């Protein structure tokens, strides 16, 4: 039986795919309804900064279990010989990294001057380079006071959480998020089978672009994923699994830094109101050299949209338009209960 979402999803995929050389997949859920159109559902894409949503959920999961605290100073998780920058008598805390209020610059010292025009600009950002750059970094604002989007902060968060748990970022995300949710294709490092399903990336002008490798900055944008996996993550925002997973999601929703009258930043998400709708949405966009993506959720409507494109042109406007359209369809049936564990 066709889903009421099918037509809207198909038209959005066709709109995005027009005049693009790369693969496109669009998916949506509304209650128990779902729809997907475009390339094969198992097609993998680089998701860029949508990775930050995973990094923040890992933080929340660890905080719920008491492994770390949201307000814990960053310095507690750094090597002993590394001093975290401070300003105005305030230290950087983990929640500041997750909400882009740390005062850290957008990118690490020593990365872009050598790599700005390279096809794979972050591949040399090792943990040693990250730590050495942190020693020499000056904060742009007092931690916790101002929103300044920082790939450095998000990447640093993923790096120190992996270090605290004695593993690597890829394994940490799969353990804390992917395995409980049954997300089988989301990871940093692809095995040969999954690598064969990675869509070839393209620039805005349609030129082939190689994959990116973010090394120690993987927590800022290093994951590859599929639309079905992203929709599984989206469902946790309104139909969370029982136990501590639900607690972790609730923690990310309750923690917020207001940016302006209409926008706030949460761990892993930006929240704003859709035009002509009184309810707020949570969203994050992502992009690398040859890919663009969007994950957007309307928790009160139990609706979500995921868009992935192997082309560097933005997808956020058609994706958000699709979310507004499926909200207008009215509530869908109750979904099948989540199978995720704690």
ChimeraX attribute file (.defattr): number of C-alpha atoms within 10 A of each C-alpha:
attribute: neighborCount
match mode: 1-to-1
recipient: residues
	/A:1	3
	/A:2	9
	/A:3	14
	/A:4	15
	/A:5	21
	/A:6	18
	/A:7	14
	/A:8	20
	/A:9	28
	/A:10	17
	/A:11	16
	/A:12	23
	/A:13	26
	/A:14	16
	/A:15	13
	/A:16	25
	/A:17	20
	/A:18	10
	/A:19	10
	/A:20	19
	/A:21	19
	/A:22	21
	/A:23	24
	/A:24	29
	/A:25	30
	/A:26	30
	/A:27	30
	/A:28	29
	/A:29	27
	/A:30	29
	/A:31	19
	/A:32	15
	/A:33	18
	/A:34	21
	/A:35	19
	/A:36	25
	/A:37	22
	/A:38	22
	/A:39	17
	/A:40	14
	/A:41	16
	/A:42	16
	/A:43	22
	/A:44	28
	/A:45	31
	/A:46	34
	/A:47	30
	/A:48	28
	/A:49	25
	/A:50	28
	/A:51	29
	/A:52	30
	/A:53	26
	/A:54	25
	/A:55	29
	/A:56	27
	/A:57	23
	/A:58	25
	/A:59	27
	/A:60	28
	/A:61	24
	/A:62	19
	/A:63	18
	/A:64	19
	/A:65	12
	/A:66	10
	/A:67	13
	/A:68	20
	/A:69	16
	/A:70	21
	/A:71	12
	/A:72	16
	/A:73	18
	/A:74	22
	/A:75	17
	/A:76	15
	/A:77	18
	/A:78	18
	/A:79	11
	/A:80	8
	/A:81	8
	/A:82	13
	/A:83	16
	/A:84	19
	/A:85	20
	/A:86	18
	/A:87	15
	/A:88	9
	/A:89	7
	/A:90	14
	/A:91	19
	/A:92	25
	/A:93	21
	/A:94	29
	/A:95	27
	/A:96	28
	/A:97	29
	/A:98	32
	/A:99	29
	/A:100	28
	/A:101	26
	/A:102	34
	/A:103	26
	/A:104	27
	/A:105	19
	/A:106	14
	/A:107	17
	/A:108	25
	/A:109	19
	/A:110	14
	/A:111	18
	/A:112	14
	/A:113	9
	/A:114	11
	/A:115	15
	/A:116	11
	/A:117	9
	/A:118	11
	/A:119	14
	/A:120	17
	/A:121	18
	/A:122	22
	/A:123	17
	/A:124	18
	/A:125	22
	/A:126	15
	/A:127	15
	/A:128	10
	/A:129	15
	/A:130	22
	/A:131	22
	/A:132	16
	/A:133	16
	/A:134	19
	/A:135	14
	/A:136	12
	/A:137	16
	/A:138	15
	/A:139	16
	/A:140	14
	/A:141	18
	/A:142	18
	/A:143	25
	/A:144	19
	/A:145	16
	/A:146	18
	/A:147	20
	/A:148	18
	/A:149	19
	/A:150	22
	/A:151	23
	/A:152	23
	/A:153	29
	/A:154	31
	/A:155	28
	/A:156	27
	/A:157	30
	/A:158	29
	/A:159	25
	/A:160	23
	/A:161	24
	/A:162	20
	/A:163	16
	/A:164	14
	/A:165	13
	/A:166	10
	/A:167	12
	/A:168	17
	/A:169	29
	/A:170	18
	/A:171	14
	/A:172	20
	/A:173	23
	/A:174	21
	/A:175	13
	/A:176	20
	/A:177	21
	/A:178	21
	/A:179	15
	/A:180	15
	/A:181	23
	/A:182	17
	/A:183	20
	/A:184	13
	/A:185	22
	/A:186	27
	/A:187	22
	/A:188	23
	/A:189	14
	/A:190	16
	/A:191	9
	/A:192	8
	/A:193	8
	/A:194	17
	/A:195	14
	/A:196	12
	/A:197	16
	/A:198	20
	/A:199	21
	/A:200	21
	/A:201	27
	/A:202	26
	/A:203	20
	/A:204	18
	/A:205	12
	/A:206	17
	/A:207	13
	/A:208	17
	/A:209	20
	/A:210	14
	/A:211	21
	/A:212	21
	/A:213	21
	/A:214	22
	/A:215	19
	/A:216	26
	/A:217	28
	/A:218	29
	/A:219	34
	/A:220	27
	/A:221	28
	/A:222	28
	/A:223	28
	/A:224	22
	/A:225	25
	/A:226	27
	/A:227	31
	/A:228	21
	/A:229	20
	/A:230	25
	/A:231	23
	/A:232	20
	/A:233	22
	/A:234	26
	/A:235	22
	/A:236	21
	/A:237	22
	/A:238	19
	/A:239	19
	/A:240	23
	/A:241	21
	/A:242	14
	/A:243	10
	/A:244	17
	/A:245	23
	/A:246	18
	/A:247	18
	/A:248	22
	/A:249	21
	/A:250	16
	/A:251	20
	/A:252	24
	/A:253	17
	/A:254	11
	/A:255	15
	/A:256	18
	/A:257	20
	/A:258	15
	/A:259	15
	/A:260	10
	/A:261	7
	/A:262	10
	/A:263	15
	/A:264	18
	/A:265	24
	/A:266	22
	/A:267	30
	/A:268	26
	/A:269	25
	/A:270	21
	/A:271	22
	/A:272	19
	/A:273	14
	/A:274	15
	/A:275	10
	/A:276	7
	/A:277	11
	/A:278	9
	/A:279	13
	/A:280	18
	/A:281	23
	/A:282	22
	/A:283	24
	/A:284	20
	/A:285	24
	/A:286	23
	/A:287	23
	/A:288	26
	/A:289	23
	/A:290	28
	/A:291	31
	/A:292	28
	/A:293	31
	/A:294	28
	/A:295	28
	/A:296	27
	/A:297	29
	/A:298	25
	/A:299	19
	/A:300	12
	/A:301	19
	/A:302	22
	/A:303	28
	/A:304	34
	/A:305	30
	/A:306	30
	/A:307	32
	/A:308	34
	/A:309	34
	/A:310	33
	/A:311	33
	/A:312	24
	/A:313	19
	/A:314	19
	/A:315	25
	/A:316	21
	/A:317	11
	/A:318	17
	/A:319	27
	/A:320	21
	/A:321	15
	/A:322	25
	/A:323	25
	/A:324	19
	/A:325	14
	/A:326	23
	/A:327	19
	/A:328	11
	/A:329	11
	/A:330	11
	/A:331	15
	/A:332	20
	/A:333	10
	/A:334	12
	/A:335	15
	/A:336	9
	/A:337	10
	/A:338	15
	/A:339	11
	/A:340	18
	/A:341	13
	/A:342	14
